């Protein structure tokens, strides 16, 4: 749903899309693109990706399997708060090589500014970012932030009642974002 109502307009059918930390494949499985690549350190994720998606099992810090200037759109959801800043900087450096001249890095993750109460309820969170600090970190590592939405989505869409595609669509289109504690940042190498 998130792909259909937001990301589809950012991705061309001729693009190469890379998802870092693909997990259960909720994003990459929905993408319509010429080439789709999924990376995760969890061996089981391969079972959840659809046919035609290239899968790589490995650490996000090693992107050596990517060809230079081959990726148009990189997506990372709820990933960079789980690694240290040195590792994040290494990822950014490698992505500069892998991205095409118009390629972008698209990050969706908790915004500490709004989610400080529950941020460390996930014991695997090791690094804190707000929309300001993440934007500054990207700029300091040679990226230009082209879109920053401090309040993009709720921290979770898990609910006792099924989540309606219509409600997701309306929420994304609304300028008012109640309960939004995740940010979305889109950047490109300078």
ROMI-113973 format. One line per field, with one value per residue: x, y, z of N, C-alpha, C in turn. Coordinates in steps of 0.2 Angstrom, whole numbers, plus 2048, in hexadecimal, padded with zeros to 3 digits. Layout:
BEGIN
n.east <- (X,...) .
n.north <- (Y,...) .
n.up <- (Z,...) .
ca.east <- (X,...) .
ca.north <- (Y,...) .
ca.up <- (Z,...) .
c.east <- (X,...) .
c.north <- (Y,...) .
c.up <- (Z,...) .
// end
This chain:
BEGIN
n.east <- (804,809,813,80B,804,80D,81B,81B,81A,827,82F,835,830,83B,845,852,850,855,853,858,85A,84F,846,836,833,828,829,831,82C,820,824,825,830,83E,849,84C,852,856,85D,862,866,861,85F,853,84B,84B,841,835,835,830,830,83C,842,852,85C,866,86F,876,881,87C,886,88F,88E,894,890,889,888,891,889,87C,86F,860,856,857,850,84E,847,844,851,85E,85E,862,870,881,888,894,893,888,88D,896,88D,887,891,894,888,889,891,889,87D,874,877,86B,866,85E,85D,852,84B,842,83D,83D,83A,843,840,832,82F,835,831,82E,839,844,83E,83F,84C,856,859,866,86B,867,85C,855,84A,852,85F,862,861,86C,876,876,879,886,88D,88E,881,872,864,854,847,83E,834,82F,825,81D,818,80E,816,814,80A,803,7F5,7E6,7DB,7D8,7E3,7DD,7DF,7DA,7DA,7E8,7EB,7E4,7EA,7F8,7F6,7F1,7F4,7F5,7FC,7F8,7FE,80A,81A,825,832,835,842,849,857,866,876,882) .
n.north <- (7FA,806,808,809,814,81E,81C,817,822,827,81E,818,80D,808,808,803,7FC,7FB,7F3,7F6,7EC,7E3,7DA,7D3,7D5,7DF,7EB,7EA,7E0,7E6,7EF,7F5,7F4,7F4,7ED,7E5,7E5,7DD,7DE,7D6,7D1,7C6,7B5,7AF,7B8,7B6,7AD,7B5,7BE,7C3,7BA,7BE,7C8,7CD,7C6,7C9,7C3,7CA,7D6,7E7,7F0,7EC,7EE,7EA,7E2,7E9,7F1,7FF,80F,809,809,810,813,812,80A,80B,805,808,804,80B,80F,805,802,808,818,818,80D,811,81C,815,80E,818,81D,813,812,81E,81B,810,816,81D,82C,834,82D,829,828,822,823,81D,81E,81C,82C,834,840,840,834,831,82B,81D,819,811,806,7FC,7F2,7F0,7FC,807,813,824,82E,83D,847,852,84F,843,848,852,849,842,84C,850,845,846,847,84E,853,851,850,851,84A,84C,847,839,82C,822,81B,80D,802,7F8,7F1,7ED,7EC,7E9,7F2,7FE,800,80C,815,816,81C,828,82D,82F,839,843,853,854,84A,840,838,835,82F,82B,82F,835,836,83B,83B,83F,83C,849) .
n.up <- (800,804,7FA,7EF,7F1,7F4,7F0,7E3,7DA,7DA,7D5,7C6,7B8,7B2,7BA,7C6,7D5,7E6,7F5,806,814,812,818,81A,80E,80B,804,7F8,7F1,7EC,7E3,7D3,7C7,7BC,7C0,7D0,7E0,7EF,7FF,80E,81F,824,821,81E,817,80A,806,806,7FC,7EC,7DC,7D0,7D7,7DC,7E8,7F6,803,811,819,81C,81B,811,801,7F6,7EC,7E3,7D3,7CD,7CB,7C9,7CF,7D1,7DB,7EC,7FB,80C,81A,82B,82F,830,83D,844,843,845,844,83D,835,82D,826,81E,816,810,808,7FF,7F9,7F1,7E7,7E1,7DD,7CF,7C5,7C8,7D2,7E2,7F4,7FF,80E,81C,82C,83E,846,852,858,859,85E,86A,876,874,86C,870,874,86C,86D,864,85E,85B,857,858,84F,849,83E,83B,840,838,82B,82B,82D,821,818,81D,818,80B,804,7FD,804,7FD,800,80F,81B,82A,832,82C,82C,838,846,846,83C,841,847,850,848,836,82B,820,80F,809,814,816,80B,80C,817,813,80A,811,819,826,833,83E,84C,845,845,83E,833,822,817,808,7FE,7F4,7ED,7ED) .
ca.east <- (800,80E,816,806,801,812,822,81B,81B,82E,833,833,830,841,84A,855,84E,858,850,85C,856,848,841,831,831,822,82A,834,827,81B,828,825,836,842,84E,84A,858,855,862,860,86B,85D,85F,84C,847,84A,83B,830,836,82D,834,83F,846,859,85D,86D,870,87C,881,87B,88C,892,88A,899,88D,885,88C,891,883,877,869,85C,852,858,84B,84F,841,845,857,864,85F,865,877,884,889,89A,890,883,891,898,887,886,897,893,882,88B,893,884,878,875,877,865,863,85C,85D,84C,84B,83C,83F,83A,83D,844,83D,82B,82E,83A,82F,82E,83E,848,83A,843,853,85B,85B,86D,86D,861,85C,84F,84B,857,866,863,862,872,87B,876,87D,88D,890,88D,87B,86E,85D,850,841,83E,82E,830,81F,81B,813,80E,81C,813,804,800,7EE,7E1,7D6,7DC,7E4,7DA,7E3,7D7,7DC,7EF,7EC,7E2,7EF,7FE,7F4,7EF,7FA,7F5,7FE,7F7,802,810,821,82A,833,837,847,84C,85E,86A,87D,883) .
ca.north <- (800,80C,808,80B,81B,824,81B,816,828,829,819,816,805,807,809,7FE,7FD,7F7,7F4,7F4,7E9,7E1,7D6,7CE,7D7,7E2,7F1,7E8,7DC,7EA,7F3,7F4,7F7,7F0,7E9,7E6,7E1,7DD,7DC,7D5,7CC,7C0,7B0,7AD,7BD,7B4,7AA,7B9,7C2,7C0,7B8,7C4,7CD,7CB,7C7,7C9,7C2,7CD,7DC,7ED,7F4,7E9,7EF,7E9,7DE,7EE,7F4,806,812,804,809,816,815,80E,80B,808,806,806,801,80E,810,7FE,802,80D,81E,816,808,815,820,810,80C,81E,81E,80E,814,823,817,80C,81A,821,834,836,828,82B,824,823,821,81D,81B,820,833,834,846,83F,82D,830,827,816,817,80C,800,7F7,7F2,7F0,803,809,81A,829,833,841,849,857,84C,83F,84D,854,843,841,852,84F,83F,847,846,853,851,854,850,84F,84A,84A,843,836,827,820,816,806,802,7F2,7F3,7E7,7EC,7E9,7F9,7FF,804,813,819,817,821,82F,82F,831,83F,849,857,853,844,83E,832,833,82F,829,834,833,83A,83A,83E,83D,83E,850) .
ca.up <- (800,804,7F4,7EA,7F2,7F4,7ED,7DC,7D6,7DB,7D1,7BF,7B6,7AF,7C0,7CA,7DC,7EB,7FC,80B,819,80F,81D,817,807,80A,800,7F2,7EE,7E9,7DE,7CB,7C4,7B7,7C5,7D7,7E4,7F6,804,815,822,826,81C,81D,813,803,805,806,7F7,7E6,7D7,7CC,7DB,7DD,7EF,7F9,80A,813,81E,818,81A,80C,7FB,7F0,7E6,7DE,7CE,7CD,7C7,7C6,7D3,7D1,7E1,7F2,800,812,81F,831,82E,833,845,847,841,848,83F,838,830,829,822,819,812,80B,804,7FA,7F4,7ED,7E1,7DE,7DA,7C9,7C6,7CA,7D7,7E8,7FA,802,815,820,832,844,848,859,85A,85B,860,86F,87C,872,868,873,876,867,870,85F,85C,85E,855,858,84A,848,837,83B,840,832,825,82C,82C,81A,815,81F,815,804,801,7FD,806,7F9,803,816,81E,831,834,826,82E,83F,848,844,839,844,84A,851,842,830,828,81A,80A,809,81A,815,805,80E,81C,80F,806,816,81B,82D,834,845,84E,841,849,83A,82E,81B,814,802,7FD,7EE,7EE,7EB) .
c.east <- (804,811,811,804,807,818,821,81C,823,832,830,833,837,847,84D,854,852,855,855,858,84F,843,83C,82F,82B,823,82C,830,821,81E,827,82B,83A,846,84C,84F,856,85B,860,865,868,85C,857,848,846,843,835,830,833,832,836,842,84D,85A,864,86C,876,87B,880,881,891,88E,88F,896,889,88A,88C,88C,87E,870,866,859,854,853,84E,84A,843,84C,85D,864,861,86C,87A,886,88F,897,88C,887,894,893,887,88B,896,88D,884,88D,88E,87F,879,875,871,862,862,85C,856,84B,845,83E,83D,83E,83D,840,836,82A,833,838,830,834,842,844,83C,84A,858,85D,861,86F,867,862,855,850,850,85E,867,864,869,878,87C,87A,884,891,88F,887,877,867,858,848,841,837,82F,82B,81C,816,813,814,81B,80C,800,7FA,7EA,7DC,7DA,7DD,7E1,7DE,7E0,7DA,7E4,7EF,7EA,7E7,7F5,7FC,7F2,7F5,7FA,7F7,7FE,7FB,809,816,826,82B,835,83C,849,852,861,871,87E,888) .
c.north <- (806,80D,80B,812,820,822,81A,81C,82A,824,818,80F,803,807,803,800,7F9,7F9,7F1,7F1,7E7,7DD,7D1,7D0,7DC,7E8,7EE,7E4,7E0,7EE,7F1,7F8,7F2,7EB,7EA,7E1,7E2,7DA,7DB,7D0,7C6,7BB,7AF,7B2,7BB,7B1,7AE,7BE,7BF,7BE,7BE,7C9,7CA,7CC,7C6,7C8,7C5,7D3,7E2,7F1,7F1,7E9,7EE,7E5,7E3,7F0,7FC,809,80E,805,810,818,810,810,808,80A,803,801,805,810,80A,7FD,808,812,81C,812,80C,819,81B,80F,812,81F,819,80F,81A,820,814,810,81D,828,837,832,82C,826,827,820,822,81A,81F,827,834,83A,845,838,82C,82B,820,814,811,806,7FA,7F7,7F1,7F7,805,810,81E,82E,837,843,84E,853,847,843,850,84F,842,846,852,849,840,846,84C,851,855,854,84D,850,848,846,840,831,826,81B,80F,807,7FC,7F5,7EC,7E7,7EC,7F1,7F9,803,80B,817,81A,81C,828,831,832,838,845,84D,857,84C,842,838,830,834,82C,82E,831,838,837,83E,83B,83F,845,84F) .
c.up <- (800,7FE,7EF,7EB,7F3,7F0,7E6,7D8,7D6,7D7,7CA,7BD,7B4,7B4,7C3,7D1,7E1,7F2,801,811,817,813,819,810,805,805,7F9,7EE,7EA,7E3,7D7,7C8,7C0,7BB,7CC,7DB,7EB,7FA,80B,818,824,821,81A,818,80C,801,804,800,7F0,7E1,7D3,7D0,7DD,7E5,7F1,800,80C,817,819,817,814,805,7F5,7EB,7E1,7D9,7CF,7C8,7C5,7CA,7D3,7D8,7E7,7F8,806,817,826,832,832,83A,848,846,844,842,83A,833,82B,824,81D,814,80D,806,7FE,7F6,7F0,7E6,7DD,7DB,7D4,7CA,7C9,7D0,7DE,7EE,7FE,809,819,826,838,845,84F,85C,85D,85E,866,875,87A,86E,86A,876,871,869,86A,85C,85F,85C,855,852,84A,841,836,83B,83A,82C,825,82B,825,817,817,81B,80D,800,802,7FF,801,7FB,80B,819,825,834,82D,827,835,840,846,841,83C,848,84B,84C,83C,82E,821,815,809,80E,819,810,808,813,818,80C,80B,818,823,82F,83B,846,84A,845,844,834,827,819,80D,800,7F7,7F0,7EA,7E5) .
// end
